[in-house]
Amino acid sequence: MKRLSSFLFPAVLSVLLASPAAAQEELSAALEGRRGAIPDDPRAFQETWLVPSEGKAAAGPEQTEFGGRVRVYQERPRERIEIFEVEGGELGDPVVIVGDGTRYWLVTPVGASPLLETEPAADPFVRRVLAGPAGDAEPHRIVPAEGGIAAVVLRHSLAGEFDADEAFALELPRGGSGVLETTVSSFSAAGDPEVVASAGARGVDRVRTASGTIAVTPDPGAVAWMEEELAVPTLELERFRREARLAPYDVLPSVEQAPSDPEAGR
Amino acid sequence: MIGRGVRALVTALLVLLLAAPAARAQIFGEIQEKVQDAAEKVQQARKYGAAVVPISTGQEIEIGRGIAATLAGAYGVDRDPELTRYVNLVGSVVASVDPRPGIAYRFAVLDTDAVNAFAAPGGYVFVTRGALAAMEDEATLAAVLAHEVGHVDARDVVEEIQSRARTALGIEEAAEAVDVTGEEYLTKAVETGATALFMGLSREDELEADRFAVERLAAVGYDPDGLLRFLEALEERSGDEDVSLLEKTHPDASDRIDEAEEVVEDLPDERREGVVAEARFRRALEEDTATPGF
C-alpha cells in the first residue's frame, strides 16, 4: 500500500501540474492545424455530434445519442465555429469561436478573449470539436476513444451565402448568433416564443366562412394546453429523426436502420 | 355594400348623361381626378402597408392565440396524448429548419371529419382528423404540416390583416388610428385573421405554401411526393361534403398537383427520394383508435 501510494502520489501530482500546459499545447497545435486546413473558397457546414449514451466511450454507434450541433463558416484564413452542446436535455447557448487568421477568440456578449485563456478551452466537447478536421471530411466519421468510440459525427454542407463581415466579427451579431442567409439544411430546435401564455387567448364568437357565418365558442383552454404541453424536447425530436433516418441522420450507414421500425426507411 | 355602390354609380351616370356637354366634361374630369387619386392612394398603401400597420412577432403571437382559440372552439381539439405527440414530432421536424426567431410551433388535431388544416399566426397549427384519415404515410402528414408552416413563415394571415386594416382606414388614418396593442384592434385582427382562414387566402399564397412544403420535405429528408399524394386524395374525393370547405378555400387540386410536380422535378436528384414512414404513421394512428379519447 505504501509502495503504491509513493508511486501514485507523485504521478497524480505531475499530471495535475503538467496537464494544463500540455493540454494548452495540444489545443494550440490543433488550432494551428485548423488554420492550415481552411479551404480557399468560402463555405459553411454543420455537424451533428452523437456521443456515448453512458460513460466516455461507446461500444458502437448504436450506443450513442445526440450530444450537440456545430456550425462552421470558413473563408481562408478566417473561420467561425458555433458549438451548441446538449445540457440537461436541451441545446445550450452556443460557444462562439472566431479565428481571425492569426489567433482564435472566444466571442461572448461582453466581447472577445483569446480562446486559450478561457474556460471553454478546457471543455472536453469543445476541444474534441476543435480537433477537427476543419477541411474536407466524410459525411459520416467516427472519433475513436480508448475502449470504443468517443463520437459519431455527421457533416452536412450548409447551402446559401453568409455575410463574412458579420461571421468573422469579434462581437455577437444583434438578434442571435446565426449568420447564414439560407432556408435549408439547418436543424435546430424550434425558437422560444416571444410571448408566453398569459391571460388566455381571446377568440371571436362569429366567423364568416366560405360556407356561411358560423357561431363559435372560443376555447382559450385548448391554446393554453398547446403552449404548456406540446413542446417537443430536443433529445426526443433527435431520436425521432434518427429512428427514421431523416436528415441529418440520412448519412448514417444503413446498418443502423431503425431497429424499432424497419419500414420507416426509404 | 355592393348594392349601395351600384346605385351611386347609376346615379352618377344618369347625371352625366343628362348634363350639358361642357358640364359633362367637367364632371368627367372630376371623376378622373378622383379615380387617379384613389389609385395613387392604393398604390401608396400597398407600398407602405406593413409600415403603416406594423405587427411585431409578439403581437402576431397574441393575434394567433385568438385565432387558434376560435379554431379550437369551432371544431374541438382532440387531446389524445399519443396522437398529438406524434403530430408534434412530425411538425417539429418540418418546422425546425431555420425557424423564425421568436416563433415556437405547436401542432394539434381538430376533432372533425372535415378534411382540412389551418395555421394561425404565431405558430399554432391544426390538422383535422378527417385529413389524417385521408393520409397513408408520415411523409404526407409532414407535407400538410409543412404547407401550414409555410403560411406562418410567410406571415400570410398577418399580411392579410395588415392589408384589410389599411384598406379600411386609409393610409394616413391607419398610421394614427391603429394601436395594435389595444383590445379593440386585437379583436378586429383576430376576427379578420379567422375570416381569412375560413374564406381562404390568395391563390398565390396557397401555391407558394405548396412550393415551400415540397422544398421543406426534401430538405429534412421526407419523400417530396408526400404533398402530391395528399392532393391526389383530395382530387379523388372532390365534391364530398368533407372536403367542401377546403375546395372552396384553395386552388383546384389538379392545378396544385401540376405546380407541385414542377417543384419536385426541379429538386436535385439526391433529394427526390426520401423517407415515407408508412409503418410508423399507421402505428401512431392505430394506437390512437385503440385509446379512448378524452
Contacts between the chains, C-beta under 8 A, distances in Angstrom:
chain1	res1	chain2	res2	distance
A	175	B	101	6.6
A	176	B	101	6.2
A	178	B	98	7.9
A	182	B	98	6.9
A	183	B	97	7.1
A	183	B	98	5.4
A	183	B	219	8.0
A	184	B	97	6.5
A	184	B	98	7.6
A	184	B	215	7.4
A	184	B	219	4.4
A	185	B	97	7.3
A	185	B	219	6.3
A	186	B	97	5.9
A	186	B	98	4.8
A	187	B	96	6.2
A	187	B	97	6.3
A	187	B	220	7.6
A	188	B	96	6.0
A	188	B	98	7.6
A	188	B	99	6.9
A	189	B	96	6.1
A	190	B	92	6.1
A	190	B	95	5.9
A	190	B	96	5.4
A	190	B	99	5.2
A	190	B	103	7.4
A	190	B	104	5.1
A	190	B	105	5.3
A	190	B	123	7.9
A	191	B	99	4.5
A	191	B	100	6.6
A	191	B	101	5.4
A	191	B	102	5.7
A	191	B	103	5.4
A	191	B	104	6.0
A	192	B	102	7.2
A	192	B	104	6.2
A	193	B	61	6.2
A	193	B	102	6.6
A	193	B	103	7.0
A	193	B	104	4.1
A	193	B	122	7.7
A	193	B	123	7.6
A	194	B	56	8.0
A	194	B	57	5.0
A	194	B	58	4.6
A	194	B	61	6.1
A	194	B	102	3.8
A	194	B	103	7.9
A	195	B	58	4.9
A	195	B	61	4.3
A	195	B	62	5.9
A	195	B	65	8.0
A	195	B	122	7.8
A	200	B	69	8.0
A	201	B	65	3.4
A	201	B	66	5.3
A	201	B	68	6.2
A	201	B	69	4.0
A	202	B	65	7.6
A	202	B	66	4.7
A	202	B	69	6.8
A	202	B	186	6.9
A	202	B	187	6.7
A	202	B	190	6.5
A	203	B	66	5.3
A	203	B	67	7.3
A	203	B	68	7.9
A	203	B	69	3.6
A	203	B	70	3.7
A	203	B	72	7.9
A	203	B	73	5.7
A	203	B	190	6.5
A	203	B	194	7.5
A	204	B	66	7.2
A	204	B	70	5.5
A	204	B	187	6.7
A	204	B	190	5.5
A	204	B	191	4.7
A	204	B	194	6.0
A	207	B	70	6.3
A	207	B	74	6.9
A	207	B	191	7.5
A	207	B	194	4.9
A	207	B	195	6.1
A	207	B	198	5.5
A	208	B	195	4.9
A	208	B	198	6.6
A	208	B	199	6.3
A	209	B	195	7.9
A	209	B	198	3.7
A	209	B	199	6.6
A	209	B	245	6.7
A	210	B	198	6.5
A	210	B	199	5.5
A	210	B	200	6.1
A	210	B	245	6.0
A	210	B	248	3.8
A	210	B	249	5.3
A	211	B	244	6.8
A	211	B	245	5.9
A	211	B	248	6.8
A	214	B	74	6.5
A	214	B	198	7.9
A	216	B	70	5.5
A	216	B	73	4.6
A	216	B	74	4.8
A	217	B	73	4.8
A	218	B	66	7.6
A	218	B	69	4.1
A	218	B	70	5.3
A	218	B	72	7.4
A	218	B	73	4.3
A	219	B	69	5.6
A	219	B	72	4.0
A	219	B	73	4.2
A	219	B	76	7.6
A	219	B	77	6.9
A	220	B	65	7.6
A	220	B	69	4.6
A	222	B	68	7.5
A	222	B	69	6.9
A	222	B	72	3.6
A	222	B	73	7.8
A	222	B	77	4.3
A	222	B	108	7.1
A	223	B	65	5.2
A	223	B	68	4.8
A	223	B	69	5.0
A	223	B	72	6.5
A	223	B	124	6.9
A	225	B	77	7.5
A	225	B	79	6.9
A	226	B	68	7.1
A	226	B	77	8.0
A	226	B	106	4.2
A	226	B	108	5.5
A	226	B	124	6.4
A	227	B	106	6.6
A	230	B	84	6.5
A	230	B	88	5.2
A	230	B	106	4.6
A	230	B	107	7.0
A	230	B	108	7.0
A	231	B	104	6.9
A	231	B	106	7.5
A	232	B	88	5.3
A	232	B	89	5.9
A	232	B	92	4.5
A	236	B	89	7.2
A	237	B	89	6.4
A	237	B	92	5.3
A	237	B	93	7.0
A	237	B	96	7.1
A	240	B	89	4.6
A	240	B	93	7.0
A	241	B	93	6.1
A	241	B	221	7.9
A	243	B	280	7.7
A	244	B	138	7.4
A	244	B	275	5.0
A	244	B	277	5.1
A	244	B	280	6.5
A	245	B	221	7.3
A	245	B	275	6.5
A	246	B	93	6.2
A	246	B	220	5.8
A	246	B	221	4.0
A	246	B	222	6.8
A	246	B	274	8.0
A	246	B	275	5.5
A	247	B	219	7.0
A	247	B	220	5.3
A	247	B	221	3.8
A	249	B	221	7.9
A	250	B	221	5.0
A	250	B	275	8.0
A	261	B	277	7.4
A	261	B	279	5.8
A	261	B	280	5.1
A	261	B	283	7.8
A	262	B	279	7.8
A	263	B	277	7.6
A	263	B	278	6.3
A	263	B	279	3.5
A	263	B	280	7.6
A	264	B	138	7.9
A	264	B	275	6.6
A	264	B	277	4.6
A	264	B	279	6.2
A	264	B	280	5.0
A	265	B	275	6.6
A	266	B	223	7.7
A	266	B	273	5.8
A	266	B	274	6.7
A	266	B	275	6.1
A	266	B	276	7.2
